[in-house]
């Protein structure tokens, strides 16, 4: 009986070990969902924008789209996207921001939109740095006229970049508190101990030296609205300025949230508060 019990326990341990190993090895496919298809010509999707190429610190060449600011504005928004799709799916957001005067850079991470490489937390951080360097370098946007806009997973990428290189303002759309918290909300079991990539937004956002806006949908079933509110509360806890807006009834990927008036108005409001507005006010220059 004792031998049978030991064999059964050993088999169970082996099964668990194999399962954990598979999750550990394959977690990149669980976190990142790139659209690897070729991106359409920018002129067909976002007239006025141009294709640009970014070089990362580890030598990757990434495709991106840049839409220069409208006449009379010298501010731009760096968009760090979520974990799915590619930049063509954010053209509506770029058009809406440009209607406010802002220039817009739509970044595609490594492994997305035909770009080489494999996504990871460290890799996406390099990609965001390369996008910022393009804006303040070749595009000629001053750092104090630069707004970071991160959506979902990209909110974590934008927050980390903001700690390293403070922008005029930071906008977080549907941010989670951490990847572990988001994973637990999705599968209802603790998964943090299995994750290589951490993306701890709640901890990082408290170190951001810039006005912050947080925008979320009240019907989001992917990132619980409570987590986005916790991110806003983490900013408030530092005494820093925060603009919090919600889109009633909106889910995670709904157009009203992804590029609707609430999000765009929040970008304009927090940029104006930072002196980087484009609306013709004294701060809009």
Secondary structure, DSSP 8 states (H G I E B T S, - for coil): -HHHHHHHHHHHHHHHHHHHHHHHHHHHHHH-EE--S----HHHHSTT-EEEEEE-TTS-EEEEEEE---TT---EEEEE--SEE-GGGGHHHHHHHHTTT-EEEEE--TTSTT--S---HHHHHHHHHHHHHHHHTTT---GGGEEEEEETHHHHHHHHHHHHS--SEEEEES--S-HHHHHHHHHSS--GGG-S----HHHHHTT--SEEEEEEETT-SSS-HHHHHHHHHHHHTTT--EEEEEETT--TT-HHHHSSHHHHHHHHHHHHHTT---SSSTTT-
